[in-house]
Amino acid sequence: MTSGNGKVVICIPCLLVGGTEMHALALARALVEGGYAVTVCAYYEHDPLMVQEVERAGARVRLLGLKRQRGLRGMARLARELRRVFHEEHPRFVHVEYMTPGVAPIVTARLCRMPSTWLGPGPRVLATVHVPGRHYGRHIWLPRMAARLCDVFLCVSQAAEEAFFGSGALFDEALLRQGRRHFTIHNAVDLDEVDAIIASGRPAAKRRELGLEGHPVVGVVGRLSREKGQRWLLDAMGKVVRRMPSARLVVVGDGADRGELVAHAERVGLNGRVVWAGKVPREEALVHFGLMDVVAVPSLWEGFGLSAVEAMAFGKPVVASDVDGLREVVSDRQTGLLVPCEDAGAMADALVGLLREPVMVRRLGAAGRLRVEERFSARAFAERHRRLYAALGEPRAATASVP
């Protein structure tokens, strides 16, 4: 499973720090460990720390360094650059992390013809989409069209798959051989890494460093942007501190909305009660999960909800928006609490209820950890992708259209 038939190019718009990049990192690691030669090709922005993470996983990184350019001219330039990459790499598989512009890499890989020395008619083309169908609105035809150009089109939750295609199924080789060309493979978290962080004592040390000992701590981790819902979480925390003045909020992440969010925190009476941790390396973000008592995931929409899974891996109960893939991750009143999206009162009630009930916190946290072990572990993620690639690597049969 190496050399010519084992080369994979993973295409991704940027290598920053987010759920899609974490997926690409986990995919690269899984395929490298499975014996594939992996190159991760990023078209636009990158974070040097994320590049190092991918390289430590054993993959090569190609940074195209393109400037984002709207319209057909930008798409054409990206297609030309990717065509060059594919001809230089001679991949057996091209796996596209489907973020805008997702169609261009898929079309380019599909149209790219191999030189006569290559085996077969062209690379197998896969894609993984990370957002729910409603994110595309009236343009949902674009990913549906892209799916028809792929050998397999993957979603990170069955909720997302059902929104795109009307049905959802976890990956199954038998269904693949019967002609099904879209599946769900959930995103995942590395439990060995989580356990090492817990054993190290770093979360407790970080809690002391931030002056949070003796305070009930709510945390949120993610990019600071509207769709992640931090603004209405601040509204909820304004209500929480009126009932529990010692409560504190830790915000991990950065983004374009930071200035507005800091100002909003002051408006709702959170002066001195919010720790703005800012942008931190991925491992340091995981350390922060360990110091939190309850983790909030207030997203307006979410294809999966990786931060919820990471929190559950640390045994932390999650209070999340009742939307999309989060319903699949968080089992209401079993591993956490689901509340109506943008309902600050309901979020505040859920947070206070948990912060005042340590027995419930432990019960939900333990159940959440077990759920991650059963459904969302890196081992399961790696196994499913390697089985998929092995099945696609079999001699080609006629492929059916996406049902």
Buried (B, 14 or more C-beta within 10 A) or exposed (E): BEEEEBBBBBBBBBBBBBBBBBBBBBBBBBBBEBEBBBBBBBBBBBBEBBBEBBEEBBBBBBBBEBEEBEEEEBBEBBBEBBBEBBBEBBBBBBBBBBBEBBBBBBBBBBEBEBEEEBEEEBBBBBBBBBBBBEBBEEEBEBBBEBBEBBBBBBBBBBBBBBBBBEEBBEBBEEBBEEEBBBBBBBBBBBBEBBEEBBEEEBBBEBBEEBEBEEBBBBBBBBBBBEEBBBBBBBBBBBBBBEEBEEBBBBBBBBBEBBEEBBEBBEEBEBEEBBBBBEBBBBEBBBBBBBBBBBBBBBBBBBBBBBBBBBBBBBBBBBBBBBBBBBBBBBBEEEBBBBBEBBBBEBBBBBBBBBBEEEEBBEBBBBBBBBBBBEBBBBEBBBBBBBBBBEBBBEEEEEEEEBE
